[in-house]
Amino acid sequence: MISIRRSRTIVLPVLLFSLTWLLFSGRPKWLHHPSFAATNGTSADRIPPSPFHPGLVDFWDATASALVAAKPDCSLPTEPIEAPLHDFASLKKGFDFRPDLLAIPQQDVDKMRDAHARFVAQIPELAHKLPYAADTRGIAVAASGALLPVFLVSLRMLRRTGSTLHVEVFMESRKNYEQEICEIVLPPMNATCMILSEILGAVPQRLEMSRYQLKALALAFSSFDDVLLLDADNLPLEQPEHLLTSEPFLSTGFVSWPDYWANTASPKFYEIAQQPVPRTSERAATDAGQLLLSKSKHAPTLLLILYYNYHGPTHYYRLLSQSPAVLQGDRETDKETYLAAAMSLNASFHTVRTPVATLGYTQVHDKQFKPAGMVQHDPRDDDYGKTNNNVLGSSKELKATIRPAFLHANVYKTDASEMHEVFNDQIRSQRMWGKTKDMVEQFGRDVEKQVWAEMLYTGCHLEHAFGAWRNLSHVCKKIGRVYKFLYN
């Protein structure tokens, strides 16, 4: 009996210690398993409400009704079209050729102009309803599902710059909510999950919006006054705070960045918006991977952005691009709607004059250069932005004078579950954005190595956290093998 009692006095404390250690020393690996996540926090009654501004439902109630009431009473032609592309940097000043490829009957142009005018007439009243926290700054991103791992890499790169800006990441609906990411991973990095359907579904007029349209909603529904709208695959290279607290943003309240190409909007769009047709050489097409907007200065512009995007897939995306697809991506997107809205209302804006620069790699087997990233520049340096050179590294003067602000990873997404395959099959065992020496010279650090380190982090520490990776295996092992090859 004495030996039995002694064993109990030893075993019970050990058992209690073991249980305590499991609970408080860190989450055991089985807590990361998808089956656990699916049953412990993703049901509707376990999802906490998004911290939207209290007045947002009333604003959207009125705005949604106005958007529907001003629907164009016509359809656009659906046959394939392809506007000719002109490299904007090589255009001569005064070049004004603008193709008119959409065969829209004049009566339909008139209908669209009347619908546009009806909505514009309601903008002043709707703009007064737009809610936001005055004198605040932050970042809005639309990302969920397969974009969530990509966004997390961008977020971690943002924090590497020293930025402390609050980030609101917008998800389409409650089915996109991911408990571990939203409640454990993001809050320490000052980021918050926002569920768009909480507002979209709270009003009688239920509008269906998805894909590119969600960016306009993220911009409108964000709680900030001064907003950086950022794509999930866009990597800040400096603290965005500096861009929001200096010229040209302070005076204009609106800053956009250029794409490679000249704008190819149909001249009929300008007739509909009742604006003069600008010369093609006046400004480039827009890279909407990043955008700065002040709601206190541009609430009317934001309303018209919503109008162009709600009616975008059926009308305005095609009017503003005249092209179904070209090169590496779909051009009928939201990208031209933001600047078009400001121009249609004669609002103030600044478009960055420094051309987009290209990052890439030279293929081993054929020595061909392959683009793999877009670098956008600091608008504060635009006094110097007069060069037409748009290949990073070819102008020492440009490198020394104009600061890079964003790296848009528009070719290879920074997803640890996919990059190991891209690396082996397409990049063929080499870096994707150039040599280490060149990158350090351009950015003051090896940005590509930092991005791979963040992909390694997401692949190994969050391998079982993302819903998009639920059926994948060995993400950590595969991305680790690539990282070791490159940097160890």
C-alpha positions in Angstrom: 0.0 0.0 0.0 2.8 2.4 0.8 4.4 1.9 -2.7 1.1 2.5 -4.4 0.5 5.7 -2.6 4.0 6.9 -3.3 3.5 6.2 -7.1 0.3 8.2 -7.1 2.0 11.2 -5.4 4.5 11.1 -8.2 2.3 10.3 -11.2 -0.5 12.9 -10.5 1.7 16.0 -10.3 3.6 14.9 -13.4 0.3 14.4 -15.3 -1.0 17.8 -14.1 2.3 19.4 -15.2 2.1 17.8 -18.6 -1.4 19.1 -19.2 -0.5 22.6 -18.0 2.5 22.6 -20.4 0.4 21.6 -23.3 -2.1 24.4 -22.6 0.3 27.3 -22.0 3.7 26.5 -23.5 2.5 26.9 -27.1 -0.2 25.4 -29.4 0.3 21.7 -30.0 0.5 20.9 -33.7 -2.8 19.2 -33.8 -4.5 22.5 -33.1 -3.3 23.7 -36.5 -4.9 20.8 -38.3 -7.6 21.9 -40.8 -10.2 19.6 -39.3 -9.8 21.4 -36.0 -10.0 24.9 -37.6 -13.1 23.9 -39.5 -15.0 22.9 -36.4 -13.7 25.4 -33.9 -14.4 28.9 -35.0 -15.5 29.0 -38.6 -19.3 28.6 -37.9 -21.3 31.7 -38.2 -22.0 32.0 -34.5 -18.3 31.9 -33.7 -17.2 34.7 -36.0 -16.9 38.1 -34.3 -18.5 41.1 -36.1 -16.2 43.3 -38.1 -15.5 46.7 -36.6 -17.2 48.7 -39.4 -18.1 52.3 -38.8 -21.6 52.6 -37.2 -22.9 54.8 -40.1 -21.8 52.5 -42.9 -25.1 50.5 -43.2 -27.1 53.7 -43.7 -24.5 55.0 -46.3 -24.6 51.7 -48.2 -28.4 51.5 -48.0 -28.7 54.9 -49.8 -25.8 54.2 -52.2 -26.9 50.7 -53.3 -30.3 52.1 -54.2 -28.7 54.9 -56.2 -26.4 52.5 -58.0 -29.3 50.3 -59.1 -31.5 53.3 -60.0 -28.8 54.6 -62.3 -28.2 51.4 -64.2 -27.5 52.0 -67.9 -30.6 50.8 -69.9 -28.5 49.1 -72.6 -26.0 46.4 -73.3 -22.5 46.8 -74.7 -21.2 44.7 -77.6 -19.6 41.5 -76.5 -17.5 40.5 -79.5 -13.7 40.4 -78.9 -11.8 43.7 -79.4 -8.2 44.6 -79.1 -7.1 48.2 -78.9 -3.5 48.7 -80.2 -1.0 49.1 -77.4 1.5 51.9 -77.3 4.4 52.0 -74.8 3.6 55.2 -73.0 7.3 56.1 -72.3 8.0 56.2 -76.1 5.0 58.3 -77.1 5.7 61.8 -78.5 4.1 64.7 -76.8 0.8 65.6 -78.4 0.1 62.0 -79.6 -3.7 61.8 -79.6 -4.7 58.7 -81.6 -7.4 57.0 -79.6 -9.1 54.0 -81.1 -12.9 53.9 -81.2 -13.6 50.1 -81.3 -16.8 49.7 -79.5 -19.7 49.8 -81.9 -22.3 51.4 -79.6 -25.4 52.9 -81.2 -25.8 56.6 -80.4 -29.1 56.0 -78.7 -27.2 53.7 -76.2 -24.5 56.2 -75.7 -27.3 58.7 -74.8 -28.8 56.3 -72.4 -25.5 55.7 -70.7 -24.9 59.5 -70.5 -28.3 60.0 -68.9 -27.8 57.3 -66.4 -24.3 58.6 -65.6 -25.8 62.1 -65.1 -28.5 60.8 -62.8 -26.0 59.2 -60.5 -23.7 62.2 -60.5 -26.6 64.4 -59.5 -27.1 62.2 -56.4 -23.4 62.2 -55.4 -23.4 65.4 -53.2 -26.1 64.0 -50.9 -24.5 60.5 -50.8 -21.1 62.0 -50.1 -22.3 63.6 -46.9 -23.3 60.2 -45.7 -19.9 58.6 -46.2 -18.6 57.6 -42.8 -15.0 57.4 -41.7 -12.9 58.3 -38.7 -11.6 61.8 -39.3 -7.9 62.5 -39.4 -7.0 58.8 -39.5 -4.7 56.9 -41.9 -4.5 53.3 -42.8 -4.3 50.6 -45.5 -7.2 48.7 -47.1 -6.6 45.4 -48.9 -9.1 43.0 -50.5 -7.8 39.5 -49.9 -9.2 36.1 -49.0 -8.9 32.5 -50.0 -5.8 31.9 -52.2 -4.8 35.6 -51.8 -4.5 35.3 -48.0 -1.0 33.7 -48.0 0.2 36.3 -50.5 -1.2 39.1 -48.4 0.5 37.9 -45.3 3.9 38.0 -47.1 3.1 41.6 -48.1 2.0 42.5 -44.6 5.2 41.2 -43.1 7.2 43.1 -45.7 5.2 46.2 -44.7 6.2 45.7 -41.1 9.8 45.3 -42.1 9.8 49.0 -43.3 8.9 50.1 -39.7 5.3 51.1 -40.7 2.7 50.9 -38.0 -0.3 51.8 -40.1 -3.4 49.8 -39.3 -4.4 47.4 -42.1 -7.9 46.3 -42.8 -8.2 43.2 -44.9 -11.5 42.7 -46.6 -13.1 39.3 -47.2 -16.1 38.7 -49.4 -18.3 36.8 -47.0 -18.3 34.8 -43.8 -17.4 31.6 -45.6 -14.0 33.3 -46.3 -13.3 33.9 -42.7 -10.2 32.0 -41.3 -10.1 31.9 -37.5 -6.5 31.3 -36.9 -5.3 34.0 -39.4 -7.9 36.6 -38.3 -7.8 36.1 -34.5 -4.3 34.9 -33.8 -1.9 35.9 -36.6 -3.1 39.3 -37.8 -4.0 41.2 -34.5 -0.3 41.4 -33.3 0.6 43.0 -36.6 -2.2 45.6 -36.3 -4.3 44.1 -39.0 -8.0 43.3 -38.9 -10.3 41.1 -40.9 -13.4 42.8 -42.3 -16.3 40.8 -43.8 -18.0 42.7 -46.7 -21.2 40.7 -46.6 -22.0 42.1 -43.2 -22.7 45.4 -44.9 -23.8 44.2 -48.3 -26.4 41.9 -46.7 -27.7 44.4 -44.2 -29.7 46.5 -46.6 -32.7 45.6 -48.7 -30.9 46.2 -52.1 -28.6 43.1 -52.2 -25.9 43.9 -54.7 -23.7 41.1 -56.1 -20.1 42.3 -56.3 -16.9 40.1 -56.6 -13.3 40.0 -57.9 -12.0 43.4 -58.9 -15.2 45.1 -57.6 -14.2 44.2 -54.1 -11.3 46.7 -54.2 -13.7 49.6 -54.6 -15.8 48.3 -51.7 -12.6 47.9 -49.5 -11.8 51.6 -50.3 -15.3 52.8 -49.4 -15.9 50.6 -46.4 -12.5 51.1 -44.7 -12.7 53.2 -41.6 -9.8 55.5 -42.5 -9.9 59.1 -43.8 -6.6 58.8 -45.7 -6.4 55.4 -47.4 -3.7 53.5 -49.2 -5.5 50.9 -51.3 -3.1 48.1 -51.8 -3.2 44.9 -53.9 -2.5 41.7 -51.9 0.6 41.0 -54.0 2.1 44.5 -53.6 5.2 44.9 -51.4 5.8 48.3 -49.8 9.5 49.2 -50.0 9.2 52.2 -47.6 6.9 53.4 -44.8 3.7 54.5 -46.6 3.2 57.0 -43.7 5.7 59.3 -45.6 3.5 59.3 -48.7 0.3 60.2 -46.7 1.9 63.1 -44.9 3.7 64.9 -47.7 3.2 66.4 -51.2 1.6 65.8 -53.6 -0.9 63.9 -51.5 -1.5 66.6 -49.0 -2.7 69.1 -51.6 -4.5 66.8 -54.0 -5.8 64.0 -51.8 -5.4 61.5 -54.7 -2.3 59.9 -56.1 -2.2 57.1 -58.7 0.7 55.3 -60.4 1.3 54.6 -64.1 1.3 51.3 -66.1 3.6 50.6 -69.1 1.0 51.4 -71.7 -1.0 54.4 -73.0 -4.6 54.6 -71.9 -6.9 53.0 -74.4 -10.3 54.2 -73.1 -13.0 54.6 -75.7 -13.8 58.2 -76.8 -17.4 57.3 -76.1 -16.6 57.1 -72.4 -15.7 60.8 -72.4 -19.0 61.5 -74.2 -20.9 59.6 -71.6 -19.0 61.4 -68.8 -19.4 64.7 -70.6 -15.7 65.4 -70.5 -13.3 66.5 -73.3 -11.3 63.6 -74.8 -7.7 63.8 -73.5 -4.7 63.3 -75.7 -3.3 59.7 -75.5 0.1 61.2 -74.6 -1.3 63.1 -71.6 -1.0 60.3 -69.1 -0.3 56.5 -69.0 -2.8 53.8 -68.2 -3.1 53.1 -64.5 -1.5 50.5 -62.4 -4.1 50.1 -59.7 -1.9 47.9 -57.5 -1.6 51.0 -55.2 -3.6 54.1 -54.8 -3.8 57.0 -52.3 -7.1 58.6 -51.6 -8.4 61.1 -49.0 -12.1 60.6 -48.2 -12.4 64.1 -46.7 -11.3 65.6 -50.0 -12.6 62.9 -52.4 -15.9 61.5 -51.1 -17.6 62.4 -54.4 -14.8 60.7 -56.4 -15.2 57.6 -54.2 -18.9 57.5 -55.0 -18.3 57.6 -58.8 -15.6 54.9 -58.3 -18.3 52.7 -56.8 -20.6 53.5 -59.8 -17.9 52.6 -62.4 -17.1 49.4 -60.6 -20.6 48.2 -59.8 -21.5 48.6 -63.5 -17.9 47.7 -64.5 -18.3 44.1 -65.7 -21.3 45.0 -67.9 -20.2 48.4 -69.1 -17.4 50.5 -67.7 -14.5 48.0 -67.6 -14.8 47.5 -71.4 -15.3 51.2 -72.1 -12.2 52.1 -70.2 -9.9 49.5 -71.8 -11.4 48.3 -75.1 -9.5 45.1 -74.7 -10.5 41.7 -73.3 -7.0 40.4 -72.5 -3.4 41.1 -73.4 0.0 40.1 -72.4 0.1 38.7 -68.9 -3.3 39.6 -67.6 -6.9 40.6 -68.0 -7.1 44.3 -68.9 -10.9 44.6 -68.4 -10.6 45.3 -64.7 -11.0 48.1 -62.1 -7.6 49.6 -63.0 -8.9 52.6 -65.0 -12.0 53.4 -62.9 -10.2 55.4 -60.1 -8.6 58.1 -62.2 -11.5 58.2 -64.6 -13.8 59.1 -61.6 -11.6 61.9 -60.5 -11.3 63.2 -64.1 -15.1 63.0 -64.6 -15.7 65.2 -61.6 -12.9 67.6 -62.4 -11.4 66.7 -59.0 -7.7 67.2 -58.0 -5.3 64.4 -58.5 -1.7 63.6 -59.1 -0.4 60.8 -61.4 3.2 59.7 -60.7 5.4 60.8 -63.6 8.3 58.5 -63.0 7.8 55.5 -65.3 7.2 52.0 -63.9 10.5 50.0 -63.7 10.9 46.3 -64.5 12.5 43.6 -62.4 13.2 40.2 -63.9 15.8 37.5 -64.7 17.7 36.3 -67.7 16.9 32.7 -68.7 19.8 30.4 -68.6 19.0 28.4 -71.7 18.3 31.2 -74.2 19.6 34.3 -72.4 16.2 36.0 -72.8 15.1 38.5 -70.2 11.9 37.7 -68.4 9.9 40.4 -66.6 8.8 39.3 -63.1 8.0 42.4 -61.1 7.0 46.1 -61.4 8.6 48.8 -59.3 6.6 52.0 -58.6 8.3 55.1 -57.4 8.0 57.8 -54.7 5.7 60.6 -55.8 7.8 63.0 -53.7 10.6 62.6 -56.3 8.4 63.6 -59.3 10.3 66.9 -59.8 13.0 64.7 -61.3 10.5 62.3 -63.0 11.3 63.3 -66.6 13.2 60.3 -67.9 11.6 57.8 -70.3 13.8 55.0 -69.1 11.7 52.2 -67.5 14.2 49.4 -67.0 15.5 49.3 -63.5 19.3 49.5 -63.2 20.0 51.1 -66.6 20.3 54.7 -65.4 22.6 55.4 -62.5 21.2 59.0 -62.2 17.7 57.6 -61.9 18.7 55.1 -59.3 20.4 57.7 -57.2 17.6 60.3 -57.4 14.3 58.5 -57.4 13.3 56.3 -54.6 11.4 53.1 -55.1 8.1 52.9 -53.1 6.3 49.6 -54.1 7.2 46.3 -55.7 4.2 44.8 -57.4 4.8 41.0 -57.7 2.5 40.8 -60.7 4.0 37.7 -62.4 4.9 35.3 -59.7 2.7 35.4 -56.7 4.4 35.1 -53.3 2.6 32.0 -52.3 4.8 29.4 -50.6 2.6 26.6 -51.8 3.2 27.5 -55.4 6.6 29.2 -55.6 8.6 26.0 -55.2 7.0 24.7 -58.5 7.4 28.0 -60.3 11.0 28.2 -59.1 11.9 24.7 -60.5 9.9 24.8 -63.7 10.0 28.4 -64.9 12.8 30.3 -63.1 15.1 27.3 -63.4 17.0 27.5 -60.2 17.8 31.2 -60.1 16.5 34.4 -58.5 13.4 36.0 -60.1 14.2 39.7 -59.6 17.9 39.9 -60.4 21.2 39.6 -58.7 21.8 40.2 -55.1 24.3 43.0 -55.8 21.9 44.8 -58.1 19.1 44.6 -55.6 21.1 45.9 -52.7 22.3 48.7 -54.9 18.7 49.6 -55.9 16.9 49.1 -52.6 19.6 49.2 -49.9 18.8 45.6 -49.0 18.2 42.2 -50.7 14.4 42.5 -51.0 14.1 39.2 -52.8 15.8 37.3 -50.0 13.5 39.0 -47.5 10.4 38.0 -49.5 11.6 34.4 -49.7 12.2 34.4 -46.0 8.6 35.6 -45.4 7.4 32.8 -47.7 9.4 30.4 -45.7 7.8 31.7 -42.6 4.2 31.4 -43.9 5.0 27.9 -45.4 6.4 26.5 -42.1 4.7 28.4 -39.3 1.2 28.5 -40.9 1.3 25.4 -43.1 -2.1 24.2 -41.7 -3.7 27.6 -41.1 -4.8 28.7 -44.6 -7.9 27.3 -46.1 -6.4 27.5 -49.5 -3.7 25.0 -48.4 -6.0 22.6 -46.8 -5.4 19.7 -49.2 -1.7 20.4 -49.7 1.2 18.6 -48.0 4.8 19.3 -47.3 4.5 23.1 -48.1 7.3 23.8 -45.5 9.6 21.1 -46.7 9.3 22.2 -50.4 9.7 25.9 -49.8 12.5 25.2 -47.4 14.4 23.3 -50.0 14.2 26.2 -52.4 15.3 28.8 -49.8 18.2 26.6 -48.7 19.4 26.3 -52.3 19.2 30.0 -52.9 20.6 31.4 -49.6 22.4 28.8 -47.6 
